[in-house]
Each structure stands twice: as structure tokens, then as C-alpha cells.
Amino acid sequence: METVFRFSSAARRVAVEFVADTPDRLAAAALEAAAEFRARAGRWVHRGEIHQTMYECTYAEVHVRAGDRWYSLGQVDQTPNGVQFWEPAPVYLPAASAPSVEALAARDEMWVRLNAPGIWSAARDTLRWISAADGFVGRVMHSLDDALDAASEMTAAEVAREFGVDGSTVRRACINGWIPARKADGRTWLIRRADAERRWGKR
């Protein structure tokens, strides 16, 4: 599966995306992206104390994309009793200074080769954890919706009293499917308040 990464400077003034589907391809794509990042974020600076002009560049954090959002990297860890948790472990292409762009590129190549396996592993962990968290939140929200629906249900008799309609009219609407309703104990019709208000609230 293709994974989208980016090198991003502080405040995201410079961001360079790259895509990979294996650790090896990650290394190649990251090296190319690092060179682009250095070109866009770096500058030549004269260092009077050493009488030399140096190419300097800020650091960049590695992010991974899930959906339309970007995330810092992390890793899934486990407590001694087996409970898993997500531990933030951000990864940074370091700030660097070198007498030439080529010297900086050689240094970045060493950094990328050394860190690519860890970046790939952290990205896998981060994406797995985000997926699991999204699923958990979805289940919680679905359960909450169900609970709120149940809490807002009214019996047919309560609907009749509150909205000033005959009880037989309410029951007939339930039986004929003119209003969403369910039977709780085989004989008591339950109707959501919102549905009752839509049908009889403007009488």
C-alpha cells in the first residue's frame, strides 16, 4: 500500500511530500525529497568566525498522511500486562550546515539510509493506531446515538397526551408504518420524540 510522507519545516513554511510502498522505496523517495527540502529551505550564510560561506538549512519533521490529515510519527508499545498504547516518537531530518550542497546531500544520504527502516515501522504503527482509534470512536458514537434515541422515545399514550391526538390515531400510524416506531414488549409502541414532533407537532 502506498503511504504518503512529508518533510515539513517549523510552521510548515516549507513542506515536501513523497510516496513509498516499501522501506527500500521509502529510502529512495526520502532522499530525493530531502534534497528538494534543502534546496527550498536552505540558504548561504557567511560565517565570519571561520571565514567561510556555508549552506545552512533548518530541520524538518517527518509526517505521515491518513485521509486528509497529517500526523507525527509514533510507535505502538505494550505494558507488562499486555495493554497496547501509542507512544509519540517524532522523527526529524536534522538541521545542518555544510560548505557545499553536495556535502549536505552526502550527510542526508547517510541519515536517510540509517533511519528509513525506523520511519517505515513508525508510519505503519501510526496508521494502524489511527485506524483503530477511528473505529473505536465510530463505535462509541454509534452507541451514543442509539442511547440518545432510546432516551428520547415516547410511548403511544405519551405522544397522544403531549401532542393532543387520539391514542388510536397514534397506534394506527405505528401499525401502518406512517411513522417510525417499534414495539418494546410486544404491545407497547415506542416512537422517537423527533418523529412525533415532525408528524403532530404543528397541529
C-alpha positions in Angstrom: 0.0 0.0 0.0 1.3 3.4 -0.9 2.0 5.7 2.0 2.3 9.5 1.7 5.0 11.2 3.8 6.3 14.8 4.0 9.3 16.7 5.3 7.9 19.8 7.0 9.7 22.8 8.5 8.5 24.6 11.6 5.1 26.3 11.0 5.1 24.3 7.7 6.7 27.1 5.8 8.3 24.5 3.5 6.8 21.1 3.0 7.8 18.4 0.6 5.7 15.3 0.0 7.0 11.9 -1.0 5.3 8.5 -1.6 6.6 5.0 -0.9 5.2 1.4 -0.6 8.2 -0.4 0.8 11.1 0.5 3.1 13.6 0.5 0.2 11.4 2.8 -1.9 11.0 5.0 1.1 14.7 5.5 1.3 15.0 6.5 -2.3 11.9 8.8 -2.2 13.0 10.4 1.1 16.5 11.1 -0.2 15.0 12.9 -3.3 12.5 14.8 -1.0 15.3 15.7 1.4 17.3 17.3 -1.4 14.2 19.3 -2.5 13.6 20.4 1.1 17.2 21.5 1.5 17.0 23.5 -1.8 13.8 25.3 -0.8 14.5 25.8 3.0 18.3 26.4 3.0 20.4 29.5 2.4 24.0 30.5 2.0 25.4 32.2 5.1 28.8 33.8 5.5 30.4 32.6 8.8 32.9 35.3 9.7 34.4 33.3 12.6 35.6 30.6 10.3 36.0 32.8 7.2 33.8 30.6 5.1 30.4 30.7 3.4 28.2 27.8 4.5 25.0 26.3 3.2 22.6 26.1 6.2 19.2 24.5 6.4 16.6 24.2 9.2 15.3 20.8 10.5 12.2 19.1 9.1 9.8 16.8 10.8 8.6 13.6 9.1 4.8 13.3 8.9 2.6 10.6 7.5 -0.8 11.2 5.9 -4.0 9.4 6.9 -7.0 10.6 4.9 -6.7 14.3 4.6 -4.7 14.9 7.8 -1.0 14.8 8.6 0.3 13.1 11.7 3.6 13.0 13.6 5.2 9.5 13.8 4.9 7.3 16.8 5.1 3.6 17.8 2.7 1.1 19.4 4.1 -0.1 22.7 2.8 -2.6 25.3 2.6 -2.6 29.1 3.8 -5.7 31.0 0.2 -6.8 31.4 -0.4 -6.7 27.6 -2.2 -3.4 27.2 -1.2 -1.6 24.0 -0.7 2.1 23.7 0.6 4.6 21.2 3.8 6.5 22.1 4.6 9.6 20.2 8.1 9.3 18.6 8.6 12.2 16.2 11.4 11.9 13.6 13.4 14.9 12.4 15.7 15.4 9.4 18.3 17.4 11.4 19.3 21.0 10.8 22.6 21.0 9.0 25.4 23.2 7.8 28.0 22.3 5.2 30.5 24.1 2.9 28.6 22.8 -0.2 25.2 21.5 -1.2 26.9 18.2 -2.2 28.4 17.7 1.3 25.0 18.3 2.8 23.4 15.7 0.4 26.0 13.1 1.4 25.2 13.7 5.0 21.5 13.4 4.3 22.0 10.2 2.4 23.6 8.6 5.5 20.8 9.9 7.7 18.1 8.5 5.3 19.7 5.1 4.9 20.1 4.8 8.7 16.6 6.0 9.6 14.4 4.7 6.7 13.5 1.3 8.4 12.5 3.1 11.6 10.5 5.7 9.7 8.6 2.9 7.8 7.9 1.0 11.0 6.7 4.1 12.9 4.5 5.0 10.0 2.9 1.5 10.0 2.3 1.8 13.7 0.9 5.3 13.5 -1.5 4.4 10.7 -2.7 1.3 12.5 -3.3 3.2 15.7 -5.2 6.0 13.9 -7.4 3.4 12.1 -8.1 1.6 15.4 -8.8 4.9 17.2 -11.2 6.0 14.4 -13.0 2.6 14.6 -13.3 2.9 18.4 -14.7 6.5 18.1 -17.1 5.4 15.5 -18.4 2.6 17.7 -18.7 4.9 20.7 -20.6 7.5 18.6 -22.9 4.8 17.2 -23.6 3.5 20.7 -24.2 7.1 22.0 -26.6 7.8 19.1 -28.5 4.6 20.0 -28.6 5.6 23.7 -29.9 9.1 22.9 -32.5 7.7 20.5 -33.7 5.3 23.3 -33.7 8.1 25.9 -35.9 10.3 23.6 -38.5 7.6 22.9 -42.1 8.1 24.0 -45.0 5.6 24.3 -48.0 6.0 22.0 -50.0 7.2 25.0 -47.4 9.8 25.9 -47.4 11.0 22.3 -51.2 11.3 22.3 -51.2 13.3 25.5 -48.4 15.6 24.6 -49.4 16.4 21.0 -53.2 16.3 21.6 -54.1 13.5 19.2 -56.3 10.5 19.8 -54.4 7.4 21.0 -56.0 5.3 18.3 -54.6 7.7 15.7 -51.1 7.2 17.0 -51.4 3.4 17.2 -52.8 3.3 13.6 -49.9 5.4 12.4 -47.5 2.9 14.0 -49.3 -0.2 12.6 -49.4 1.2 9.1 -45.8 2.5 9.1 -46.8 6.1 8.7 -44.3 6.9 11.5 -41.1 5.1 12.5 -42.0 3.0 15.6 -41.1 -0.2 17.4 -42.8 -2.5 20.0 -40.9 -2.7 23.3 -42.6 -5.6 25.0 -44.8 -7.0 22.3 -47.6 -4.5 22.9 -46.2 -1.0 23.8 -45.4 1.2 20.8 -42.4 3.4 21.2 -41.9 6.5 19.0 -38.9 8.9 18.9 -39.9 12.3 20.1 -38.3 13.9 17.0 -40.5 11.8 14.7 -43.7 12.6 16.7 -42.9 16.3 16.6 -42.4 16.1 12.8 -45.8 14.4 12.4 -48.0 16.1 15.0 -46.0 19.0 16.4 -47.6 21.7 14.2 -51.2 20.8 14.9 
